[in-house]
Amino acid sequence: MKSDSLDLARARAETPAVRNVLHFNNAGSALMPDPVHQAVLGHLQREAEIGGYEAHDEAIPRLEAMYASLARLVNAAPDEIAFVENATRAWDMAFYSLPLKAGDRILTAEAEYASNVIAYLQAAKHRGVILDVVPSDPEGAIDVAALERMIDANVKLIAITHVPSQGGLINPAEEVGRIARKHGIPYLLDACQSVGQLPLDVEALGCDMLSATGRKFLRGPRGTGFLYVRRALVEKLEPVFLDLHAATWISEREYTIAPDAKRFENWESFVAGRLGLGAAADYAMGFGLEAIAAHNRHLAAQLRAGLEDIPGIKVHDRGREKSAIVTFGHPHLDAETIKQRLRAQGIHTSTSSPDYARFDLGRRKLPPIVRASPHYYNDESEIERFLGAIRAL
Ligand SMILES: Cc1ncc(COP(=O)(O)O)c(C=O)c1O
């Protein structure tokens, strides 16, 4: 299926680095488009010219607009959005603020991301919380029927990763949301790899909290991310960390907490990055997330089909619905060697290893695998060049 509605020529013209590198590492950190780069550089320039606080004051309307842009990106309200420096801390601010206690159960999926699982294990170790991993269906996605069967009165959180970083799966996040809502259980969605790659709508997803990063498929600057928390839940969550931005010291022995999602932020942050993140959200919406997703599906399908035709190469992606993250192994060369050999040719990939996803790659007994993640500014000729480079290995 070809995606005719995406303005590929514009996407490539505004991503000058495509002339120098073949960048299939968008699941790691994408190439920033010019408008995002300019938003960051422009602010850094003003900081150099007039000082950080003064440049901040000038940027206040644009900084406020960032909340509106991120809200529009995920169909939320601006007061439900917090700027956080990365997806992990965004997720942490939600997770560690939940009042989980001994005997409470968390349900997650096998494809869960390492940092999230480490946090569950820490809650299990220190608070007696119980972690239960929902089995996968035959295609590797969370088995939603099994999820529903595992629910009882002790389940206090459902938390999954939408698009895992270690393979091509898209988890059925909306179906999970329907079950979470039906049973009135808070639902935390890690959308780190889906934001900017797929249309996201927190109402349709049915999630109460959603964490995302700037630098991956959203094409924002490094050191940026955000958290969405549903308004009805915001006031119920007292963040584990508070500062004079998230709270106000109103009398000697009292403080009040910000009424909106800013309670999950802290005062000092990467202001140029905030502007870049807002610009990245606007930029993606300018192309349209449906058009981006369609182009990515097309490229990823071409890449998987081409890899499968190369003798010895094994594609490891699972899932009925697949993302633009393509993973594979070679019969003789390890993943790191392949990554380095490609890098020497200006071709950018990454690797995924079992310690990033022990319930997934670990249980499948896979060694580190190569991860190639194209995005909508890539084209078919780059896929062909990439396949040629793999054949030549
Ligand atoms: C699924 C998933 N969640 C969370 C993260 C963490 O994101 P960040 O590095 O922005 O904290 C990653 C990063 O690779 C990821 O792939």
The ligand as a Gaussian input file, in Angstrom:
#p B3LYP/6-31G(d) Opt

LIG

0 1
 C        9.553000       1.609000      25.044000
 C       10.486000       2.585000      25.689000
 N       10.149000       3.150000      26.851000
 C       10.948000       4.041000      27.456000
 C       12.163000       4.393000      26.911000
 C       13.005000       5.383000      27.641000
 O       12.994000       6.608000      27.000000
 P       13.974000       7.771000      27.476000
 O       15.347000       7.330000      27.055000
 O       13.509000       9.004000      26.786000
 O       13.883000       7.865000      28.938000
 C       12.572000       3.823000      25.713000
 C       13.878000       4.176000      25.155000
 O       14.437000       3.514000      24.323000
 C       11.710000       2.910000      25.066000
 O       12.042000       2.349000      23.912000

